Amino acid sequence: MNFLIVLLVFISMEGATWLIHRYIMHGFLWSLHKDHHDHSHDGKLERNDLFFFIFASPAIVLLYAGVRQEFSDLFFVGLGISLYGMAYFFVHDIFIHQRAKIFTKTKNPYWLAIRRAHKQHHKHLGKEEGECFGFLWVPVKYFKMYFNKK
């Protein structure tokens, strides 16, 4: 049952991420996300990196509360959120934005589609007219670009 909670929360986080990215990061917290699009930051860190702390906080609270309640369901909800956050870091920051120069030459159609959709998202420098707000699942047209090649 605990594995199922973690899995369902991890999967649900994709929808939550789309909503948060579309309506919060490209909405009232655009001031924190803007430098991620226009590269107006100095150095390696962006104001956008503050979202790590914003999004990690509920997971930490849930993990702590779940441990305090002898590993209640809250712990496994927090674990699902944390695992999604780890996946986000590795895929978004390391693979897509190449903050570490690894996985640069993939030929895998899934990863190429994810990278392409994210590139389309960054094509828009303003908070309006955005597209591809998802993370691990993006519009099917990007998958078709790489999976249907012969």
C-alpha positions in Angstrom: 0.0 0.0 0.0 2.8 2.4 0.8 4.4 1.9 -2.6 1.1 2.6 -4.2 0.8 5.9 -2.3 4.3 6.9 -3.4 3.6 6.0 -7.0 0.2 7.8 -7.2 1.7 10.9 -5.6 4.6 10.8 -8.0 2.2 10.5 -11.0 -0.1 13.2 -9.6 2.8 15.6 -9.3 3.0 15.9 -13.1 -0.5 17.5 -13.1 0.4 19.6 -10.1 3.6 20.7 -11.8 1.7 21.7 -15.0 -0.7 23.8 -13.0 1.9 25.4 -10.8 4.2 26.1 -13.7 1.3 27.6 -15.8 -0.6 29.6 -13.2 1.9 30.4 -10.5 5.4 30.5 -12.0 4.0 32.2 -15.2 1.5 34.1 -13.0 1.9 35.9 -9.7 5.4 34.5 -9.1 6.7 35.4 -12.5 9.2 37.7 -10.8 11.0 34.6 -9.5 10.7 32.6 -12.7 11.5 35.3 -15.2 15.3 35.0 -15.1 15.0 31.4 -16.0 13.5 32.5 -19.4 15.5 35.6 -20.2 18.8 34.6 -18.6 19.1 37.9 -16.8 20.8 36.4 -13.8 24.5 36.7 -13.0 26.4 33.5 -12.2 25.1 30.0 -11.9 22.1 30.6 -9.6 18.8 32.1 -10.7 16.0 33.6 -8.6 14.0 30.7 -10.1 16.1 28.3 -8.0 14.2 29.6 -5.0 11.3 27.4 -6.2 13.4 24.4 -4.9 12.9 25.6 -1.4 9.2 26.6 -1.9 8.4 23.2 -3.3 10.6 21.2 -1.0 9.0 22.7 2.1 5.6 20.8 2.0 7.5 17.6 1.3 9.7 18.1 4.3 6.8 18.9 6.5 4.9 15.8 5.3 8.0 13.5 5.8 8.5 14.9 9.3 4.9 14.6 10.3 4.7 11.1 8.9 7.8 10.0 10.8 6.4 11.5 14.0 3.2 9.5 13.5 5.2 6.2 13.1 5.5 6.3 9.3 1.9 7.2 8.6 0.6 7.8 5.0 1.9 11.4 5.3 5.4 10.1 5.1 4.7 8.3 1.9 3.0 11.3 0.4 6.1 13.4 1.2 8.3 10.6 -0.2 6.4 10.7 -3.5 6.7 14.5 -3.7 10.4 14.2 -2.9 11.1 11.6 -5.5 9.3 13.7 -8.1 11.5 16.7 -7.0 14.6 14.6 -7.4 13.5 13.5 -10.9 12.7 17.1 -11.8 16.2 18.2 -10.7 18.0 15.5 -12.7 15.9 15.9 -15.8 15.3 19.7 -15.8 18.5 21.0 -14.4 21.1 18.4 -15.4 19.7 16.9 -18.6 17.8 19.7 -20.2 19.6 22.8 -19.0 23.0 21.0 -18.7 24.0 22.5 -15.4 26.3 19.4 -15.3 27.6 18.4 -18.7 26.4 14.8 -18.8 23.9 13.1 -20.9 24.6 15.5 -23.8 24.4 13.1 -26.7 21.3 11.0 -26.1 19.6 9.4 -29.1 16.6 8.2 -27.0 13.4 9.4 -28.6 11.6 10.0 -25.2 14.4 12.2 -23.9 14.8 14.1 -27.2 11.0 14.8 -27.1 11.2 16.1 -23.6 14.2 18.3 -24.4 12.5 19.7 -27.6 9.2 20.5 -25.8 11.2 22.4 -23.1 13.0 24.3 -25.8 9.6 25.3 -27.2 8.6 26.5 -23.8 11.7 28.7 -23.5 11.1 30.1 -27.0 8.7 32.5 -25.2 10.5 35.1 -23.1 7.4 36.6 -21.5 5.0 35.0 -19.1 2.2 35.0 -21.7 1.8 32.8 -24.7 3.7 29.9 -23.1 3.4 26.3 -24.1 4.6 22.9 -22.8 4.3 23.5 -19.1 4.6 19.8 -18.4 7.7 18.0 -17.3 7.8 14.3 -17.8 4.8 14.2 -20.1 4.6 16.8 -22.9 2.3 17.2 -25.9 2.2 14.1 -28.0 3.4 16.0 -31.1 6.9 16.1 -29.6 6.9 12.4 -29.0 5.7 11.8 -32.6 8.7 13.9 -33.9 11.2 11.4 -32.5 9.3 8.1 -32.2 8.0 8.1 -35.8 11.4 8.6 -37.5 12.4 5.9 -39.9 
